[in-house]
Amino acid sequence: MRRGRTLIFVILIIIIGLVVAFVAYTQYFSQAAAPEAPLTVDVYMVGQPIPQGGTITAELLAPMTIPQANLMSVMYTIDRQAELVGKVAKYPLDQGVVITQAMVSDATAAVPISGPQWASLIPPGMTAISIPTDRLSLAGYGVNNGAHVNINACFLFVDIDPSFQSALPNQTGILTGTGFTPEGLPVLSLGVTASGSGQGRLELDPSIQQPYYLMPSERQRPRMVCQMLLQDVVVMKVGDFPADPAASLSAPAPVATDPQTQQAAPVPPDIVTLIVLPQDSVTLSYLISTDAKLTLALRNPTDQLRQATEASTLQFLLSQYNIPVPAKLPYSLEPYTVSFCNLSLGTSSVCSATPPPAQ
């Protein structure tokens, strides 16, 4: 009997030990298999859109939970609310954006901002300036907002009189009443009569040894030169900006009604706004005032290469592309060509003049 009780106690001890071991084994491996929850922290984000220059209040903020490992010192955590409330936004802040120190500034140090929001897109030290343009200047309207372009400029040069600051040749006049007065004092002129003809030059004909006074047959022809002025310029806006300063730069282009189809058609842009250095903006202002021809050449935005170019003149074209000057021959083509005309559609045509009737 006593031996049976001892056996029962041994069996109970073994069962209890197995149960304890099973429970301990289960808890140990369940804790090892479960991943540790990462440490998190709450930071402030924009709960409602904040305009440029707007004051940040607690109602405009919303908390956002991020892992502790992603927290940066420029972010505002929940315990730093007093440092954030009362500041002003440097840029327009969209909803859901995490606020950092670079996005805000002190209200006492900030300049009151009342201008358009797209002014914040201009990098510090740069300016935006608009220039006139057309279809050819915009590379067939291939240039659009954010494009990178080179700016080419063409100029027309004429010879002028340094004193009069007028184009040569000067107009001539007849000097009358020159000589000396009875008192012996020299008189340069008592009257000048304008002849209305341009100043020419005297040349000697070698055949008959007779002098001839040559007069210009037309007004002075200007000399053209073209050169690339600026490289890798960013286009801020093609066409007019929205009338509402709070509108986006991606606002739809203005439309006009076609009188033939009675349908709305987009109005072709006639200006383009560029982001340039302040000195370059002064240069472009001068070129616009002097009616220089400006053309935008579209380039790859990832291309950072700067190239040195030579100015294009008539002499450069003849030498660079091996263009010969036609010889004067005793025969020609019929009908003869007078000039090339650029039509409004951008095509090229030959303008032929009818020869004068035979006498």
Wavefront OBJ file of the C-alpha trace (Angstrom):
o trace
v 0.000 0.000 0.000
v 2.770 2.355 0.936
v 4.669 1.459 -2.223
v 1.583 2.316 -4.319
v 1.286 5.764 -2.789
v 4.925 6.475 -3.508
v 4.437 5.473 -7.131
v 1.409 7.769 -7.450
v 3.411 10.728 -6.060
v 6.240 10.060 -8.507
v 3.812 9.961 -11.418
v 2.161 13.238 -10.301
v 5.554 14.939 -9.969
v 6.518 13.793 -13.464
v 3.216 15.034 -14.924
v 3.532 18.399 -13.198
v 7.103 18.757 -14.429
v 6.083 17.968 -17.982
v 3.286 20.536 -17.828
v 5.616 23.214 -16.450
v 8.234 22.431 -19.060
v 5.644 22.561 -21.851
v 4.304 25.918 -20.687
v 7.780 27.383 -20.311
v 8.809 26.042 -23.705
v 5.714 27.522 -25.388
v 6.109 30.971 -23.831
v 9.815 31.137 -24.617
v 9.475 30.358 -28.305
v 6.374 32.557 -28.736
v 8.277 35.529 -27.356
v 11.292 34.773 -29.539
v 9.140 34.466 -32.670
v 7.204 37.691 -32.076
v 9.103 40.715 -33.557
v 9.880 43.556 -31.295
v 7.691 46.579 -31.881
v 9.831 49.453 -33.248
v 10.062 52.632 -31.259
v 7.979 55.437 -32.767
v 7.683 59.184 -32.332
v 5.007 61.711 -33.293
v 5.975 64.696 -35.459
v 3.921 67.541 -36.873
v 2.695 67.649 -40.448
v 0.472 70.093 -42.311
v -3.130 69.307 -41.425
v -4.592 72.020 -43.689
v -2.960 73.844 -46.636
v -0.930 76.832 -45.452
v -0.355 79.695 -47.947
v 2.989 81.375 -48.386
v 3.506 83.824 -45.540
v 0.635 82.326 -43.519
v 0.908 82.075 -39.740
v 1.107 78.531 -38.377
v -1.499 77.781 -35.688
v -2.285 74.639 -33.724
v -5.477 74.115 -35.781
v -3.406 73.820 -38.985
v -1.176 71.065 -37.583
v -1.694 67.323 -37.376
v 0.408 64.590 -35.713
v 2.136 61.906 -37.757
v 3.767 58.773 -36.326
v 7.122 57.770 -37.780
v 9.800 55.306 -36.663
v 12.324 56.656 -34.207
v 15.093 55.807 -36.684
v 13.590 58.163 -39.300
v 13.416 61.166 -36.981
v 15.639 64.093 -38.004
v 16.630 67.077 -35.945
v 14.933 69.509 -38.366
v 11.494 67.990 -37.679
v 9.118 69.278 -35.026
v 7.991 66.649 -32.518
v 4.854 66.906 -30.389
v 6.782 68.230 -27.406
v 8.118 71.128 -29.569
v 4.732 72.596 -30.428
v 5.554 75.911 -28.771
v 8.544 76.334 -31.113
v 6.373 75.833 -34.222
v 3.166 77.701 -33.450
v 3.434 81.371 -34.382
v 5.970 80.963 -37.168
v 5.194 81.807 -40.817
v 5.493 79.604 -43.882
v 8.267 80.469 -46.326
v 6.552 78.549 -49.138
v 3.049 77.244 -49.845
v 2.696 74.064 -47.738
v 0.397 71.315 -48.982
v -1.595 69.065 -46.695
v 0.294 66.000 -45.473
v 3.786 67.487 -45.721
v 6.046 66.979 -42.697
v 7.128 70.391 -41.436
v 10.848 71.083 -41.130
v 12.809 74.106 -39.962
v 13.652 75.144 -43.543
v 9.941 75.607 -44.345
v 9.197 78.177 -41.638
v 10.712 81.333 -40.203
v 10.096 83.655 -37.282
v 7.296 86.140 -37.742
v 9.513 88.968 -36.487
v 12.273 88.191 -38.980
v 10.050 87.369 -41.956
v 9.240 89.965 -44.587
v 5.489 90.293 -45.173
v 4.718 88.254 -48.283
v 1.937 89.585 -50.488
v 3.217 88.556 -53.905
v 2.306 85.529 -55.979
v 3.205 82.072 -54.765
v 5.226 81.270 -57.907
v 7.786 83.900 -56.881
v 9.056 81.343 -54.360
v 10.098 79.126 -57.291
v 12.873 81.584 -58.187
v 16.158 80.448 -56.615
v 17.926 82.951 -54.347
v 20.173 85.269 -56.329
v 18.170 84.799 -59.553
v 15.456 86.859 -61.223
v 12.617 86.220 -63.669
v 12.213 88.287 -66.832
v 9.852 87.981 -69.805
v 10.880 88.343 -73.438
v 8.724 88.431 -76.582
v 8.581 85.276 -78.631
v 6.748 83.489 -81.406
v 6.470 80.024 -82.923
v 9.982 79.999 -84.354
v 11.517 81.425 -81.186
v 9.910 78.654 -79.094
v 11.202 75.806 -81.290
v 7.772 75.177 -82.757
v 6.178 75.471 -79.269
v 8.399 72.622 -78.106
v 9.612 74.866 -75.269
v 7.358 74.633 -72.225
v 7.405 75.315 -68.493
v 10.567 74.001 -66.856
v 12.448 73.490 -70.118
v 16.187 74.210 -70.389
v 17.148 76.408 -73.338
v 19.997 78.359 -74.893
v 19.346 81.951 -75.945
v 20.600 83.118 -79.343
v 20.539 86.773 -80.352
v 20.895 88.411 -83.772
v 21.906 92.050 -84.237
v 21.956 94.498 -87.157
v 24.910 96.910 -87.305
v 25.132 100.089 -89.374
v 27.815 102.744 -89.767
v 26.927 106.074 -88.198
v 28.409 109.550 -87.978
v 29.981 109.820 -84.481
v 28.994 113.478 -84.135
v 25.476 113.352 -85.528
v 24.815 109.799 -84.309
v 22.923 109.240 -87.553
v 23.295 106.530 -90.167
v 25.703 107.196 -93.025
v 25.815 108.566 -95.642
v 25.169 112.130 -94.508
v 22.954 114.459 -96.502
v 24.810 117.106 -98.493
v 24.048 120.826 -98.822
v 25.112 123.799 -100.943
v 27.128 126.423 -99.124
v 26.385 129.975 -100.299
v 27.787 133.416 -99.514
v 31.231 132.294 -98.448
v 34.204 134.591 -98.588
v 35.372 137.747 -96.787
v 33.430 140.756 -95.598
v 34.485 144.306 -96.604
v 36.097 144.618 -93.216
v 38.348 141.664 -94.089
v 36.767 139.278 -91.635
v 36.347 135.701 -92.914
v 32.793 134.474 -93.360
v 32.296 130.739 -93.495
v 28.673 130.816 -94.585
v 25.885 133.254 -95.154
v 23.383 130.553 -96.092
v 23.070 126.804 -96.521
v 20.700 125.103 -98.942
v 20.077 121.398 -98.405
v 20.351 119.361 -101.580
v 18.611 116.287 -100.130
v 21.132 113.862 -101.666
v 23.440 111.547 -99.791
v 27.154 112.096 -99.505
v 29.093 110.152 -102.113
v 32.699 109.808 -103.074
v 34.897 110.909 -105.947
v 36.560 108.212 -108.071
v 38.679 108.327 -111.188
v 37.715 106.205 -114.185
v 40.986 104.535 -115.337
v 39.747 104.156 -118.916
v 39.113 107.793 -119.788
v 40.897 109.370 -116.815
v 37.772 111.294 -115.867
v 36.571 111.793 -112.287
v 33.092 110.625 -111.289
v 31.182 111.495 -108.166
v 29.452 108.308 -107.063
v 26.177 108.455 -105.135
v 24.681 105.519 -103.131
v 21.806 103.850 -104.942
v 20.015 102.884 -101.710
v 20.137 103.359 -97.972
v 22.896 101.639 -96.033
v 22.376 97.911 -95.674
v 22.804 96.722 -92.077
v 25.271 93.954 -91.305
v 23.896 91.016 -89.317
v 25.663 88.950 -86.677
v 24.197 86.156 -84.508
v 25.674 84.645 -81.361
v 24.609 82.432 -78.452
v 24.429 84.641 -75.363
v 23.150 82.436 -72.516
v 23.268 78.685 -71.948
v 21.136 76.313 -69.867
v 18.476 78.872 -68.942
v 15.382 77.530 -67.152
v 11.974 78.511 -68.529
v 9.652 79.525 -65.708
v 6.467 80.110 -67.706
v 5.399 80.116 -71.359
v 2.633 82.634 -71.900
v 0.859 84.840 -69.408
v 0.717 84.143 -65.685
v -2.693 83.601 -64.052
v -4.423 86.796 -62.990
v -5.061 85.301 -59.549
v -1.822 85.321 -57.497
v -3.069 82.275 -55.600
v -3.551 80.227 -58.769
v -1.139 77.543 -59.895
v 1.380 77.869 -62.696
v -0.277 74.899 -64.377
v -3.474 76.865 -64.978
v -5.034 76.191 -68.405
v -3.893 78.396 -71.263
v -6.278 81.099 -72.507
v -8.516 80.142 -75.408
v -10.128 82.066 -78.216
v -13.097 81.244 -80.444
v -12.243 80.385 -84.031
v -14.578 82.490 -86.246
v -14.705 79.742 -88.881
v -15.337 76.659 -86.732
v -16.855 78.509 -83.733
v -14.752 76.303 -81.484
v -12.418 77.285 -78.678
v -8.775 77.226 -79.715
v -5.755 77.911 -77.482
v -4.150 81.309 -77.933
v -0.501 80.949 -79.031
v 1.841 82.420 -76.393
v 3.746 85.535 -77.373
v 5.993 85.873 -74.295
v 8.150 83.549 -72.223
v 9.490 84.121 -68.708
v 13.054 83.001 -67.983
v 14.997 82.552 -64.736
v 18.358 84.292 -65.159
v 21.024 86.085 -63.189
v 20.381 89.778 -62.430
v 23.100 90.884 -64.879
v 21.607 88.691 -67.594
v 18.200 90.257 -66.970
v 19.714 93.687 -67.609
v 21.250 92.384 -70.839
v 17.924 90.956 -71.992
v 16.200 94.253 -71.195
v 18.692 96.056 -73.427
v 18.188 93.555 -76.241
v 14.405 93.906 -76.034
v 14.656 97.692 -76.168
v 16.909 97.538 -79.256
v 14.603 95.075 -81.096
v 17.225 92.347 -81.249
v 15.945 88.992 -82.512
v 15.967 86.441 -79.668
v 15.571 82.710 -80.265
v 15.330 79.860 -77.732
v 17.081 76.593 -78.578
v 15.689 73.613 -76.640
v 18.237 71.399 -74.893
v 18.270 68.242 -72.768
v 17.673 69.163 -69.099
v 20.324 66.653 -67.992
v 22.961 68.192 -70.267
v 25.251 70.385 -68.160
v 27.840 70.980 -70.906
v 28.872 74.525 -71.788
v 30.083 75.089 -75.324
v 31.994 77.988 -76.827
v 30.495 79.114 -80.133
v 31.614 81.512 -82.845
v 29.483 84.404 -83.949
v 27.745 83.795 -87.255
v 28.290 86.437 -89.935
v 28.250 86.390 -93.722
v 32.020 85.964 -93.779
v 31.770 83.085 -91.262
v 29.148 81.293 -93.380
v 31.227 81.550 -96.536
v 34.401 80.245 -94.886
v 32.924 77.700 -92.450
v 30.591 75.975 -94.907
v 32.723 76.483 -98.007
v 30.119 78.575 -99.837
v 31.573 80.181 -102.993
v 30.556 83.625 -104.180
v 28.953 83.143 -107.620
v 30.973 84.479 -110.505
v 29.570 87.130 -112.826
v 28.658 85.230 -115.975
v 27.497 86.540 -119.366
v 24.296 84.478 -119.062
v 21.557 83.882 -116.456
v 18.313 81.993 -115.755
v 14.847 83.064 -116.819
v 12.811 84.093 -114.919
v 15.452 85.591 -112.714
v 15.290 85.378 -108.934
v 15.008 88.565 -106.940
v 14.786 87.391 -103.283
v 13.536 84.691 -100.930
v 10.369 85.375 -98.960
v 9.377 83.798 -95.637
v 5.648 83.297 -95.780
v 3.402 83.429 -92.703
v 3.060 79.629 -92.740
v 6.795 79.236 -92.300
v 7.425 77.827 -95.799
v 9.948 79.193 -98.251
v 9.041 80.577 -101.647
v 10.859 82.347 -104.440
v 9.741 85.879 -105.184
v 10.200 86.522 -108.888
v 9.915 89.932 -110.420
v 8.584 90.425 -113.910
v 11.281 91.839 -116.172
v 10.517 95.344 -117.491
v 8.963 95.391 -120.943
v 11.326 95.876 -123.866
v 11.443 99.366 -125.301
l 1 2 3 4 5 6 7 8 9 10 11 12 13 14 15 16 17 18 19 20 21 22 23 24 25 26 27 28 29 30 31 32 33 34 35 36 37 38 39 40 41 42 43 44 45 46 47 48 49 50 51 52 53 54 55 56 57 58 59 60 61 62 63 64 65 66 67 68 69 70 71 72 73 74 75 76 77 78 79 80 81 82 83 84 85 86 87 88 89 90 91 92 93 94 95 96 97 98 99 100 101 102 103 104 105 106 107 108 109 110 111 112 113 114 115 116 117 118 119 120 121 122 123 124 125 126 127 128 129 130 131 132 133 134 135 136 137 138 139 140 141 142 143 144 145 146 147 148 149 150 151 152 153 154 155 156 157 158 159 160 161 162 163 164 165 166 167 168 169 170 171 172 173 174 175 176 177 178 179 180 181 182 183 184 185 186 187 188 189 190 191 192 193 194 195 196 197 198 199 200 201 202 203 204 205 206 207 208 209 210 211 212 213 214 215 216 217 218 219 220 221 222 223 224 225 226 227 228 229 230 231 232 233 234 235 236 237 238 239 240 241 242 243 244 245 246 247 248 249 250 251 252 253 254 255 256 257 258 259 260 261 262 263 264 265 266 267 268 269 270 271 272 273 274 275 276 277 278 279 280 281 282 283 284 285 286 287 288 289 290 291 292 293 294 295 296 297 298 299 300 301 302 303 304 305 306 307 308 309 310 311 312 313 314 315 316 317 318 319 320 321 322 323 324 325 326 327 328 329 330 331 332 333 334 335 336 337 338 339 340 341 342 343 344 345 346 347 348 349 350 351 352 353 354 355 356 357 358 359
